[in-house]
């Protein structure tokens, strides 16, 4: 049993075909096929069912595949650990953030990291929250900025900052004459939110449920840019995070009376991460920066 067989199986799953898997592993297709066949003979089980139209993993193959994934993740952590013993503040660091946060905070966060840790090579990943969580648990990214709460036993986190939501309206909207708004008054308006999958939607709905406000539009924006355009046209109002409001002064923003409309951002990482000390240091660093 060798790690190369695990690598080939994982490549086969990821690429969906022997030819592409061989290219990804930088080997010939026959070499990859032979190695997998030898692995099946060694285990005395069929991992793949092959046919003219391709292949699929057998139930046994799926079980082996999941264990291979765990083994290769641990191997990667061992290799990373050996590098970190030499310099824990050097090498690749992959950090993720969700779309309604990344454009507004990540550039300044990266500038801070580059200045504070010049030997780190920071890679940015922008994805929706559920994708970042899966990638973080799978070990393909080192950390992610996510909104609390997220209950994931395999992860730990440190709070970075909190920011308020404002009610964004068009400059010609009747509410633009106001500086504040009550939840009761907001409940009379057409409220536009992002589509399913955006954590900002969940945060907004949580506040709306507490305040007794319902989403009254059938249309849901696919991105923050679309949402802002719809609001600017006077079609609806929306809950806008402070960082977005500051970058889009063409709208008018009202402060919500009664409080409670906010989101708290934290840095998440795996409990088993060999970079845990660095993550704790980053939490302290960035917490002071954005206090």
C-alpha positions in Angstrom: 0.0 0.0 0.0 1.4 3.4 -1.0 0.4 7.0 -1.0 0.7 7.2 -4.8 -2.4 5.0 -5.1 -4.3 7.3 -2.8 -3.3 10.3 -4.8 -4.4 8.7 -8.1 -7.8 7.7 -6.7 -8.4 11.2 -5.4 -7.4 12.7 -8.8 -9.7 10.2 -10.6 -12.6 11.4 -8.5 -11.8 15.1 -8.9 -11.1 15.0 -12.6 -13.8 12.4 -13.6 -11.7 10.5 -16.1 -8.4 8.6 -16.4 -6.9 10.9 -19.0 -7.5 14.1 -17.0 -6.5 12.4 -13.8 -3.2 11.3 -15.3 -2.5 14.8 -16.6 -3.2 16.2 -13.1 -0.8 13.8 -11.6 1.8 14.4 -14.4 1.9 10.7 -15.3 0.8 8.6 -18.3 -2.7 7.2 -18.4 -1.4 3.6 -18.5 0.8 4.2 -15.5 -2.1 5.6 -13.5 -4.4 2.7 -14.5 -1.8 0.1 -13.7 -1.2 1.5 -10.3 -4.9 1.6 -9.4 -5.3 -2.0 -10.7 -2.3 -3.2 -8.6 -3.9 -1.5 -5.6 -7.2 -3.3 -6.2 -5.3 -6.6 -6.4 -3.4 -5.8 -3.2 -6.7 -5.1 -1.4 -8.4 -8.0 -3.1 -11.5 -5.8 -3.8 -12.8 -3.9 -6.8 -12.6 -0.1 -6.2 -13.9 0.9 -9.7 -16.5 -0.5 -12.0 -15.3 0.1 -15.6 -17.4 0.3 -18.7 -17.4 1.7 -22.3 -19.0 4.9 -21.1 -16.6 5.4 -18.2 -16.4 4.3 -14.6 -17.8 4.7 -11.2 -16.6 3.9 -7.7 -18.0 0.8 -6.1 -19.3 1.0 -2.5 -16.0 -0.3 -1.3 -14.2 2.2 -3.6 -16.1 5.0 -2.0 -15.1 3.9 1.5 -11.5 3.6 0.5 -11.7 7.0 -1.2 -12.9 8.8 1.9 -10.1 7.2 4.0 -7.6 8.1 1.3 -8.8 11.7 1.6 -8.1 11.7 5.3 -4.7 10.1 4.9 -3.6 12.6 2.2 -4.8 15.5 4.3 -2.8 14.3 7.2 0.2 13.8 5.0 -0.1 17.4 3.7 -0.3 18.6 7.3 2.9 16.6 8.2 4.7 18.1 5.2 3.5 21.6 6.2 4.5 20.9 9.8 8.1 20.2 8.8 8.2 23.6 7.0 6.6 25.4 9.9 9.2 23.9 12.3 11.8 25.8 10.3 9.7 29.0 10.1 6.0 29.1 11.3 5.5 32.5 9.7 6.6 31.6 6.2 5.1 29.7 3.3 1.6 29.6 1.7 -1.4 30.8 3.7 -4.8 30.4 2.0 -7.6 32.6 3.5 -11.2 32.7 2.5 -14.1 35.2 2.9 -17.6 35.3 1.7 -18.7 37.7 -1.1 -20.3 40.4 1.0 -17.2 40.7 3.1 -14.2 40.0 0.8 -14.2 43.1 -1.4 -14.5 45.4 1.5 -12.1 44.1 4.1 -9.7 41.6 2.5 -7.6 44.1 0.6 -6.7 46.0 3.8 -6.3 42.7 5.8 -3.9 41.4 3.2 -1.9 44.7 3.3 -1.7 44.2 7.0 -0.5 40.6 6.7 2.1 41.4 4.1 3.5 44.2 6.3 3.4 42.2 9.5 4.5 38.8 8.1 6.6 39.5 5.0 7.6 35.8 4.5 3.9 34.7 4.2 2.5 34.1 0.7 -1.2 34.9 1.1 -3.7 33.3 -1.3 -7.3 34.7 -1.3 -10.4 32.6 -1.8 -13.8 34.2 -2.2 -16.8 31.8 -1.9 -20.1 31.5 -0.2 -20.0 30.4 3.5 -21.0 26.8 3.0 -18.2 26.3 0.4 -15.6 27.9 2.7 -16.7 25.7 5.6 -16.3 22.5 3.4 -12.9 23.7 2.1 -11.7 24.6 5.5 -12.7 21.2 7.0 -11.1 19.4 3.9 -7.9 21.3 4.5 -7.7 23.1 1.1 -7.7 26.5 2.8 -6.0 27.4 6.1 -8.5 29.9 7.5 -11.7 31.8 6.6 -13.4 35.0 7.7 -17.0 34.0 8.5 -20.0 35.5 10.3 -21.0 34.2 13.7 -22.5 31.9 14.7 -21.1 28.8 13.0 -21.3 25.6 15.0 -18.5 23.4 13.7 -16.9 21.1 16.3 -13.8 20.6 14.1 -13.2 24.3 13.9 -12.3 27.1 16.3 -12.4 30.8 15.9 -11.6 34.2 17.3 -13.8 37.3 17.0 -12.4 40.1 14.8 -15.1 42.8 14.8 -18.8 43.6 14.6 -20.6 46.0 12.3 -24.1 47.4 12.1 -26.7 47.0 9.4 -28.2 50.1 8.0 -31.4 50.5 6.0 -30.5 51.5 2.5 -32.9 53.5 0.3 -32.8 55.4 -2.9 -32.1 59.2 -2.6 -35.6 60.0 -3.9 -37.4 57.5 -1.7 -39.8 59.0 0.9 -37.7 57.5 3.7 -34.6 59.4 2.5 -35.9 62.4 4.5 -35.3 60.4 7.7 -32.1 59.6 9.7 -33.6 56.7 11.7 -36.3 54.1 11.3 -38.1 51.8 13.6 -38.6 48.1 12.9 -42.4 48.8 12.8 -41.9 51.3 10.0 -39.5 49.1 8.1 -42.0 46.3 8.2 -44.3 48.5 5.9 -41.6 48.6 3.2 -40.7 46.3 0.4 -37.6 44.5 1.7 -35.1 43.0 -0.7 -32.6 40.4 0.3 -29.9 38.3 -1.3 -30.7 34.9 -2.6 -30.3 31.6 -0.7 -26.7 30.6 0.0 -25.5 34.1 1.0 -24.9 34.3 4.7 -25.9 38.0 4.6 -29.4 36.7 3.8 -29.5 34.5 6.9 -28.2 37.4 9.1 -30.9 39.8 7.7 -33.6 37.2 8.2 -32.5 36.5 11.7 -33.0 40.2 12.5 -36.3 40.4 10.6 -37.7 37.4 12.6 -36.7 39.1 15.9 -38.2 42.4 14.8 -41.3 40.9 13.2 -40.4 41.9 9.6 -41.2 39.8 6.6 -39.5 39.6 3.2 -42.1 40.9 0.8 -40.5 40.7 -2.6 -40.5 37.6 -4.8 -37.3 38.8 -6.5 -34.0 38.0 -4.7 -30.7 39.6 -5.7 -27.9 37.2 -6.7 -25.2 39.6 -5.6 -24.6 42.7 -3.6 -24.1 44.8 -6.7 -27.5 43.7 -8.0 -29.1 44.4 -4.7 -27.7 47.9 -4.5 -28.8 48.7 -8.1 -32.4 47.6 -7.3 -32.4 49.7 -4.1 -31.0 52.7 -6.1 -33.9 52.4 -8.5 -36.4 52.8 -5.7 -37.8 49.3 -6.2 -37.2 48.3 -2.6 -35.2 48.9 0.6 -32.6 46.6 2.1 -30.4 45.9 5.1 -26.9 46.9 4.2 -23.7 46.2 6.2 -21.7 49.2 7.3 -18.7 48.3 5.2 -20.9 48.2 2.0 -22.6 51.5 3.0 -19.4 53.3 3.3 -18.3 52.3 -0.3 -21.7 53.2 -1.8 -22.6 56.8 -0.8 -25.0 57.2 -3.7 -27.7 55.6 -1.4 -29.3 57.1 1.7 -28.9 55.1 4.9 -31.0 55.1 8.0 -30.0 53.9 11.4 -32.3 51.2 12.9 -33.7 52.1 16.2 -33.6 49.5 18.9 -30.3 47.9 17.9 -29.8 44.2 17.2 -29.1 44.6 13.5 -25.4 43.7 13.2 -23.1 40.9 12.2 -20.0 39.7 14.0 -17.0 38.5 11.9 -14.6 35.9 13.2 -11.5 34.1 11.8 -12.0 30.3 11.7 -9.4 27.6 11.4 -9.2 23.8 12.1 -8.5 22.8 15.6 -5.9 20.4 14.3 -4.1 23.1 12.3 -0.4 23.4 12.7 -0.8 27.1 12.2 -2.9 27.5 15.4 -0.4 29.8 17.1 -0.3 32.0 14.0 -4.1 32.2 13.9 -4.4 33.2 17.5 -1.8 35.9 16.8 -3.8 37.1 13.7 -7.0 37.3 15.8 -5.2 39.6 18.4 -3.6 41.6 15.6 -6.7 42.1 13.5 -8.9 42.6 16.5 -6.8 45.6 17.5 -6.7 46.8 13.9 -10.5 46.8 13.5 -11.5 47.6 17.1 
